Amino acid sequence: MIEEFDLASRDEPFDPFGVMLFKALQVIAFLFFITLLMVAPDAKSGKIDTKAEFLITMSWPDNHPDDIDLFVQDPLGHIVFYRRREAGFMVLDRDDRGGANDFILVGDTKVDSPIRQEIVSIRGIVAGEYTVNVYHFTATSGRPVPVSVKVERLNPTVQVVHYDTIELNESGEEKTAVRFTMDSGGKVTDVNREQKSLLRTLSTFNGSAWTGIGIGK
């Protein structure tokens, strides 16, 4: 009763050339796939490794209208902040302007972001002291603002080096949140809160790297 399924007759002539051609195409397709896998790593060789060694996070209450800014100085004197987002191994990954134009894009739509947070990553080890300052750029609420600063060492495992909350009270106020020292292996050897003004450093430094850079937004 197999004839009811209209299958090809077993007596149909065998075409060895067609079978060989089909097998050859399979082999070519397989070799092409292997070639793509081998080429892919080379195509990525120019990619920048963004692995961070340290992460510095500053945050203040969600939906707060005030604009708070994070300043970080490395042992070589580089200072990263909203006007210089990359300096040395440091990168300001997020600049938050408080209630002024703080949004995220969802597709083509702007959505107000409630999160108040600035983040600086340190992507290489430079031995010496780092200074982390917070600056009250715009005060609109008329009340003290609690600002939390956390410093984390990320490698080989995540370790909180410092965490504390300080208060800012008025526009133009600058405070040192923490100063920490690391050795050549990235181990933190000292942590203190001795005050140091990075705004004063910026205003008095005459090096060509800072020419024309002010603190206004």
VOFI-122216 format. One record per atom (N, C-alpha, C, O): residue in one letter; x, y, z. Coordinates in steps of 0.05 Angstrom, whole numbers, padded with zeros to 5 digits, always signed. Layout:
BEGIN
AXYZ...
***
This chain:
BEGIN
M+00016-00024+00000M+00000+00000+00000M+00017+00025+00000M+00006+00047+00000I+00044+00022+00000I+00061+00046+00000I+00057+00064-00024I+00063+00087-00022E+00047+00052-00046E+00043+00068-00070E+00023+00091-00066E+00023+00110-00081E+00006+00088-00044E-00013+00109-00039E+00000+00135-00031E-00013+00156-00033F+00024+00134-00020F+00038+00159-00011F+00054+00172-00033F+00067+00193-00029D+00053+00161-00058D+00066+00173-00081D+00095+00178-00076D+00106+00199-00084L+00109+00159-00063L+00138+00162-00058L+00153+00154-00083L+00143+00140-00100A+00178+00164-00085A+00194+00158-00108A+00200+00128-00109A+00203+00115-00088S+00201+00118-00132S+00207+00090-00136S+00235+00083-00127S+00253+00099-00131R+00238+00059-00116R+00265+00051-00108R+00282+00046-00132R+00307+00044-00130D+00270+00044-00155D+00285+00039-00179D+00295+00065-00193D+00307+00064-00214E+00290+00088-00180E+00299+00113-00191E+00329+00114-00193E+00343+00106-00174P+00340+00123-00216P+00369+00123-00220P+00384+00139-00199P+00375+00160-00191F+00406+00129-00189F+00423+00142-00169F+00442+00161-00182F+00456+00154-00201D+00443+00187-00172D+00460+00207-00185D+00483+00214-00166D+00480+00230-00148P+00506+00201-00170P+00529+00205-00152P+00540+00234-00153P+00549+00244-00133F+00538+00247-00176F+00548+00274-00179F+00532+00293-00162F+00543+00311-00149G+00506+00290-00162G+00488+00307-00146G+00494+00304-00116G+00494+00323-00101V+00499+00279-00107V+00505+00274-00079V+00532+00287-00072V+00534+00299-00050M+00552+00285-00089M+00578+00297-00084M+00576+00327-00083M+00589+00340-00066L+00560+00339-00100L+00557+00368-00101L+00544+00378-00075L+00552+00398-00063F+00524+00363-00066F+00510+00370-00041F+00529+00369-00017F+00530+00386+00000K+00545+00347-00016K+00565+00344+00006K+00586+00366+00005K+00594+00376+00026A+00594+00374-00019A+00614+00395-00022A+00604+00421-00012A+00618+00436+00001L+00578+00427-00017L+00566+00452-00008L+00564+00452+00023L+00568+00473+00035Q+00559+00429+00034Q+00558+00427+00063Q+00585+00433+00076Q+00587+00448+00095V+00606+00422+00063V+00634+00426+00073V+00641+00456+00071V+00653+00467+00089I+00634+00468+00048I+00640+00497+00044I+00626+00514+00065I+00638+00532+00076A+00601+00508+00070A+00586+00523+00090A+00598+00520+00118A+00599+00539+00133F+00607+00496+00125F+00619+00491+00150F+00645+00506+00153F+00651+00518+00174L+00662+00506+00132L+00687+00520+00133L+00683+00550+00135L+00699+00564+00148F+00662+00560+00122F+00656+00589+00123F+00649+00597+00152F+00657+00618+00162F+00633+00579+00166F+00625+00585+00193F+00649+00585+00212F+00651+00602+00229I+00668+00566+00208I+00692+00565+00224I+00709+00589+00220I+00720+00600+00239T+00711+00599+00195T+00726+00623+00188T+00715+00647+00203T+00731+00664+00213L+00689+00650+00204L+00676+00672+00218L+00684+00672+00248L+00689+00693+00260L+00684+00648+00260L+00691+00646+00288L+00719+00654+00293L+00726+00666+00314M+00737+00648+00274M+00765+00654+00278M+00770+00684+00274M+00788+00695+00286V+00755+00697+00256V+00759+00725+00250V+00748+00742+00271V+00758+00764+00276A+00726+00734+00285A+00712+00751+00304A+00730+00763+00326A+00728+00786+00331P+00748+00747+00338P+00766+00759+00359P+00783+00781+00349P+00789+00801+00363D+00793+00778+00323D+00810+00798+00312D+00795+00824+00308D+00806+00846+00310A+00769+00822+00301A+00753+00845+00296A+00749+00861+00321A+00743+00885+00320K+00751+00848+00344K+00747+00861+00370K+00773+00871+00382K+00772+00882+00404S+00795+00867+00369S+00820+00873+00382S+00824+00902+00387S+00840+00910+00405G+00810+00920+00373G+00813+00948+00377G+00794+00959+00398G+00794+00983+00403K+00779+00942+00411K+00759+00950+00431K+00774+00958+00457K+00792+00945+00466I+00765+00980+00469I+00777+00990+00494I+00767+00973+00518I+00743+00968+00520D+00785+00964+00534D+00777+00949+00558D+00769+00969+00579D+00785+00985+00589T+00743+00968+00587T+00733+00988+00606T+00732+00976+00635T+00718+00987+00652K+00747+00956+00640K+00748+00945+00667K+00758+00965+00687K+00779+00977+00683A+00742+00970+00708A+00750+00989+00728A+00763+00976+00751A+00757+00953+00758E+00782+00990+00764E+00795+00980+00788E+00780+00990+00813E+00778+00976+00833F+00771+01015+00812F+00757+01028+00834F+00732+01042+00823F+00731+01051+00801L+00711+01043+00840L+00687+01057+00833L+00680+01076+00856L+00678+01068+00880I+00676+01101+00849I+00668+01122+00869I+00639+01131+00862I+00634+01141+00840T+00621+01127+00881T+00593+01133+00876T+00584+01154+00897T+00586+01150+00921M+00572+01176+00886M+00560+01196+00903M+00530+01196+00898M+00521+01196+00875S+00514+01197+00919S+00485+01197+00915S+00472+01215+00936S+00482+01219+00958W+00449+01226+00929W+00432+01241+00947W+00403+01234+00942W+00397+01220+00923P+00384+01243+00958P+00356+01232+00957P+00344+01234+00929P+00347+01253+00915D+00329+01212+00923D+00315+01211+00897D+00297+01235+00893D+00284+01245+00912N+00295+01244+00868N+00278+01266+00860N+00285+01293+00873N+00270+01312+00871H+00309+01295+00885H+00317+01320+00898H+00323+01340+00876H+00336+01334+00856P+00314+01365+00880P+00319+01386+00859P+00347+01397+00858P+00355+01408+00837D+00363+01394+00879D+00389+01406+00880D+00409+01392+00862D+00407+01368+00857D+00428+01407+00853D+00450+01397+00836D+00475+01394+00852D+00487+01414+00862I+00484+01369+00856I+00509+01363+00871I+00529+01351+00852I+00522+01336+00834D+00554+01359+00855D+00575+01350+00836D+00598+01336+00851D+00604+01342+00874L+00610+01317+00837L+00631+01301+00847L+00658+01309+00834L+00659+01311+00809F+00678+01314+00850F+00705+01320+00840F+00724+01300+00851F+00723+01293+00875V+00742+01289+00834V+00762+01270+00844V+00789+01277+00832V+00792+01283+00808Q+00809+01278+00850Q+00837+01284+00842Q+00855+01259+00846Q+00853+01247+00867D+00872+01253+00827D+00890+01230+00830D+00917+01239+00839D+00922+01263+00842P+00936+01221+00845P+00962+01229+00855P+00979+01246+00836P+00997+01260+00845L+00972+01245+00810L+00987+01261+00791L+00976+01289+00788L+00987+01305+00772G+00954+01295+00802G+00943+01322+00800G+00920+01324+00781G+00907+01345+00779H+00913+01303+00766H+00890+01304+00748H+00865+01306+00764H+00862+01294+00785I+00846+01322+00755I+00820+01326+00768I+00798+01320+00748I+00797+01331+00726V+00780+01302+00755V+00757+01296+00738V+00732+01307+00751V+00728+01305+00775F+00716+01320+00734F+00690+01332+00743F+00674+01337+00718F+00681+01328+00696Y+00651+01352+00721Y+00632+01355+00698Y+00644+01369+00674Y+00634+01366+00652R+00664+01385+00678R+00676+01399+00655R+00700+01384+00643R+00709+01391+00622R+00710+01364+00657R+00732+01347+00648R+00725+01319+00656R+00733+01310+00677R+00711+01305+00639R+00699+01279+00646R+00719+01256+00645R+00714+01235+00655E+00742+01261+00632E+00764+01241+00631E+00790+01254+00638E+00797+01275+00626A+00805+01243+00657A+00831+01253+00664A+00847+01231+00676A+00839+01218+00695G+00871+01226+00664G+00887+01203+00673G+00872+01177+00669G+00861+01173+00647F+00871+01161+00690F+00856+01136+00688F+00827+01139+00699F+00812+01120+00701M+00819+01164+00705M+00793+01169+00717M+00772+01177+00696M+00779+01192+00677V+00748+01168+00699V+00726+01175+00681V+00701+01181+00697V+00693+01165+00714L+00688+01204+00692L+00662+01210+00703L+00642+01196+00686L+00635+01205+00664D+00631+01174+00696D+00613+01157+00680D+00584+01168+00680D+00569+01164+00662R+00577+01183+00701R+00550+01195+00703R+00552+01222+00716R+00562+01225+00738D+00540+01242+00702D+00538+01269+00714D+00508+01274+00718D+00493+01273+00699D+00500+01281+00742D+00472+01284+00749D+00467+01314+00756D+00481+01324+00773R+00448+01326+00743R+00443+01355+00747R+00419+01360+00765R+00407+01381+00765G+00411+01340+00781G+00389+01343+00799G+00363+01346+00783G+00358+01331+00765G+00346+01366+00791G+00321+01370+00777G+00323+01384+00751G+00303+01387+00737A+00347+01393+00743A+00352+01407+00718A+00359+01388+00696A+00382+01379+00694N+00339+01382+00679N+00345+01366+00655N+00356+01339+00661N+00374+01329+00646D+00347+01326+00682D+00357+01299+00688D+00336+01279+00678D+00315+01275+00690F+00343+01265+00656F+00325+01247+00644F+00340+01224+00631F+00365+01225+00627I+00326+01203+00624I+00337+01181+00609I+00320+01177+00584I+00297+01184+00584L+00332+01167+00563L+00318+01162+00538L+00307+01134+00537L+00323+01115+00539V+00281+01131+00533V+00269+01105+00528V+00258+01105+00500V+00237+01116+00494G+00274+01093+00481G+00268+01097+00453G+00273+01126+00446G+00296+01135+00449D+00253+01140+00436D+00256+01168+00429D+00242+01186+00449D+00239+01210+00445T+00234+01174+00472T+00219+01189+00492T+00237+01195+00516T+00251+01178+00526K+00235+01220+00525K+00250+01229+00549K+00233+01222+00574K+00210+01230+00576V+00245+01208+00593V+00232+01201+00618V+00248+01213+00641V+00272+01208+00643D+00235+01228+00658D+00249+01239+00681D+00261+01217+00698D+00248+01197+00704S+00286+01221+00706S+00300+01201+00723S+00299+01210+00752S+00307+01232+00758P+00289+01193+00770P+00287+01200+00798P+00314+01197+00813P+00318+01208+00834I+00332+01182+00801I+00357+01176+00814I+00376+01199+00814I+00380+01213+00794R+00388+01205+00837R+00408+01226+00840R+00434+01213+00847R+00439+01204+00869Q+00451+01212+00827Q+00476+01196+00830Q+00497+01205+00810Q+00491+01209+00786E+00522+01207+00819E+00545+01211+00801E+00565+01189+00807E+00569+01181+00830I+00579+01181+00785I+00597+01158+00788I+00624+01164+00774I+00624+01174+00751V+00646+01159+00787V+00672+01161+00775V+00685+01134+00777V+00687+01122+00799S+00696+01124+00755S+00711+01099+00755S+00740+01105+00751S+00748+01123+00737I+00757+01089+00765I+00786+01091+00763I+00795+01066+00749I+00792+01044+00759R+00806+01068+00725R+00810+01045+00707R+00839+01037+00705R+00847+01023+00687G+00855+01046+00724G+00883+01038+00725G+00894+01045+00753G+00882+01061+00767I+00917+01033+00760I+00928+01038+00786I+00951+01058+00784I+00970+01055+00770V+00948+01080+00799V+00969+01100+00803V+00973+01102+00833V+00955+01111+00847A+00996+01095+00843A+01001+01096+00872A+01001+01125+00882A+01010+01143+00868G+00990+01128+00906G+00989+01155+00918G+00961+01161+00929G+00944+01144+00931E+00957+01187+00935E+00932+01195+00948E+00911+01206+00928E+00918+01221+00909Y+00887+01198+00932Y+00864+01207+00916Y+00846+01224+00935Y+00842+01217+00958T+00836+01246+00925T+00818+01263+00940T+00790+01263+00927T+00788+01268+00903V+00770+01259+00943V+00742+01258+00933V+00726+01280+00946V+00722+01279+00970N+00717+01300+00931N+00702+01322+00941N+00674+01323+00930N+00669+01314+00908V+00655+01334+00946V+00628+01339+00937V+00624+01369+00937V+00634+01383+00954Y+00608+01379+00917Y+00604+01408+00913Y+00575+01413+00909Y+00562+01401+00891H+00564+01432+00924H+00536+01439+00922H+00533+01461+00901H+00535+01485+00906F+00528+01452+00876F+00528+01471+00854F+00503+01489+00855F+00505+01514+00853T+00480+01477+00859T+00455+01493+00860T+00438+01483+00883T+00431+01460+00885A+00431+01502+00902A+00414+01495+00924A+00387+01509+00920A+00386+01534+00919T+00366+01494+00918T+00340+01505+00913T+00320+01498+00935T+00299+01511+00938S+00326+01477+00950S+00307+01467+00970S+00307+01483+00996S+00287+01483+01011G+00330+01496+01002G+00332+01511+01027G+00336+01494+01052G+00334+01504+01074R+00342+01469+01047R+00346+01450+01070R+00373+01436+01066R+00382+01433+01043P+00385+01426+01087P+00410+01410+01084P+00405+01385+01067P+00383+01373+01069V+00424+01378+01051V+00422+01355+01033V+00441+01333+01043V+00466+01338+01043P+00431+01310+01050P+00450+01288+01057P+00462+01276+01032P+00448+01267+01014V+00488+01275+01031V+00502+01265+01008V+00520+01241+01016V+00537+01244+01034S+00515+01218+01004S+00530+01194+01011S+00552+01189+00990S+00547+01192+00966V+00575+01181+01000V+00598+01175+00982V+00608+01148+00989V+00614+01142+01012K+00611+01131+00968K+00621+01104+00972K+00645+01099+00953K+00643+01106+00930V+00666+01088+00964V+00690+01081+00948V+00692+01050+00949V+00694+01039+00971E+00693+01038+00926E+00695+01008+00925E+00720+01000+00908E+00725+01011+00887R+00735+00982+00919R+00756+00968+00904R+00743+00944+00891R+00730+00928+00905L+00746+00941+00865L+00731+00920+00850L+00746+00894+00846L+00734+00873+00841N+00773+00895+00846N+00789+00872+00840N+00808+00865+00862N+00820+00883+00874P+00812+00839+00868P+00800+00816+00855P+00771+00810+00863P+00757+00796+00848T+00762+00821+00885T+00734+00820+00894T+00726+00847+00903T+00742+00864+00910V+00699+00852+00904V+00689+00878+00912V+00694+00882+00942V+00686+00866+00958Q+00706+00905+00948Q+00712+00912+00976Q+00705+00941+00980Q+00715+00959+00965V+00688+00948+01000V+00681+00975+01006V+00704+00988+01022V+00709+00980+01045V+00717+01007+01010V+00739+01021+01023V+00729+01043+01041V+00741+01048+01062H+00707+01056+01033H+00697+01078+01049H+00667+01082+01042H+00659+01079+01019Y+00651+01088+01063Y+00623+01096+01059Y+00615+01114+01082Y+00619+01108+01105D+00605+01138+01075D+00596+01157+01095D+00577+01176+01083D+00575+01179+01058T+00561+01190+01100T+00542+01210+01091T+00549+01237+01104T+00553+01238+01129I+00551+01258+01088I+00556+01285+01098I+00533+01303+01089I+00518+01296+01071E+00532+01327+01101E+00511+01346+01094E+00522+01370+01079E+00543+01381+01087L+00508+01378+01058L+00514+01403+01045L+00490+01422+01050L+00467+01413+01050N+00496+01448+01054N+00475+01466+01063N+00469+01489+01044N+00447+01500+01045E+00488+01496+01027E+00482+01520+01010E+00499+01518+00984E+00518+01503+00982S+00490+01534+00965S+00503+01535+00939S+00532+01544+00943S+00538+01562+00959G+00551+01531+00929G+00579+01538+00930G+00594+01524+00952G+00619+01527+00954E+00581+01508+00968E+00594+01494+00990E+00609+01469+00979E+00598+01453+00964E+00634+01466+00987E+00651+01444+00979E+00662+01430+01004E+00671+01443+01022K+00660+01403+01004K+00671+01388+01026K+00686+01364+01015K+00679+01352+00995T+00707+01357+01030T+00722+01332+01024T+00708+01309+01037T+00705+01308+01061A+00698+01290+01020A+00685+01267+01030A+00704+01246+01041A+00700+01233+01061V+00726+01243+01026V+00746+01223+01034V+00772+01228+01019V+00772+01237+00996R+00794+01221+01031R+00820+01220+01018R+00832+01192+01024R+00833+01184+01047F+00840+01178+01003F+00850+01151+01007F+00876+01147+00991F+00879+01159+00970T+00894+01131+01002T+00920+01126+00990T+00922+01096+00983T+00915+01079+00998M+00931+01091+00958M+00936+01064+00950M+00965+01059+00942M+00979+01078+00934D+00974+01034+00945D+01001+01028+00936D+01001+01019+00907D+00980+01020+00894S+01024+01010+00897S+01027+01003+00869S+01011+00979+00861S+01006+00974+00837G+01002+00963+00881G+00985+00940+00875G+00956+00945+00878G+00939+00927+00874G+00948+00970+00884G+00920+00977+00887G+00909+00973+00915G+00885+00977+00919K+00926+00966+00934K+00917+00962+00961K+00915+00989+00975K+00934+01005+00974V+00892+00995+00988V+00888+01020+01002V+00902+01019+01029V+00897+01001+01045T+00920+01038+01033T+00936+01038+01057T+00929+01059+01078T+00937+01058+01101D+00912+01079+01069D+00904+01100+01088D+00879+01113+01078D+00874+01116+01054V+00861+01120+01097V+00836+01134+01092V+00833+01156+01112V+00836+01151+01136N+00827+01181+01103N+00823+01203+01122N+00803+01223+01110N+00795+01221+01087R+00795+01242+01127R+00776+01262+01118R+00788+01291+01120R+00773+01310+01122E+00814+01293+01119E+00826+01320+01120E+00816+01336+01096E+00817+01327+01073Q+00807+01361+01102Q+00795+01377+01081Q+00815+01389+01062Q+00837+01397+01070K+00808+01390+01036K+00824+01401+01015K+00806+01411+00993K+00789+01396+00984S+00809+01435+00985S+00792+01447+00964S+00803+01441+00936S+00825+01450+00929L+00788+01426+00920L+00796+01421+00893L+00787+01444+00875L+00800+01448+00854L+00767+01459+00883L+00759+01483+00867L+00782+01504+00868L+00788+01516+00848R+00794+01507+00891R+00816+01525+00894R+00840+01516+00877R+00854+01532+00865T+00844+01489+00877T+00866+01478+00861T+00861+01484+00831T+00880+01491+00817L+00836+01481+00822L+00830+01487+00794L+00833+01516+00788L+00844+01523+00766S+00825+01534+00806S+00826+01563+00800S+00855+01574+00801S+00860+01594+00789T+00873+01560+00815T+00901+01571+00817T+00920+01556+00799T+00943+01565+00795F+00912+01533+00788F+00930+01517+00771F+00932+01530+00744F+00912+01535+00731N+00957+01536+00735N+00961+01549+00709N+00971+01531+00687N+00980+01541+00666G+00971+01505+00692G+00981+01486+00672G+00964+01487+00647G+00940+01492+00648S+00976+01481+00624S+00962+01483+00598S+00939+01464+00596S+00920+01469+00581A+00940+01442+00612A+00918+01422+00610A+00892+01433+00620A+00871+01423+00612W+00893+01455+00636W+00868+01466+00647W+00861+01494+00636W+00842+01506+00645T+00876+01503+00616T+00871+01529+00605T+00842+01531+00594T+00834+01515+00578G+00828+01552+00603G+00801+01557+00593G+00780+01540+00606G+00757+01542+00598I+00787+01524+00626I+00767+01508+00639I+00757+01521+00665I+00773+01525+00683G+00732+01529+00665G+00721+01541+00689G+00704+01520+00704G+00704+01496+00697I+00688+01530+00723I+00671+01511+00738I+00641+01516+00732I+00624+01501+00742G+00635+01536+00716G+00607+01540+00709G+00596+01520+00690G+00611+01509+00673K+00570+01514+00692K+00558+01495+00673K+00544+01509+00650K+00533+01497+00633
***
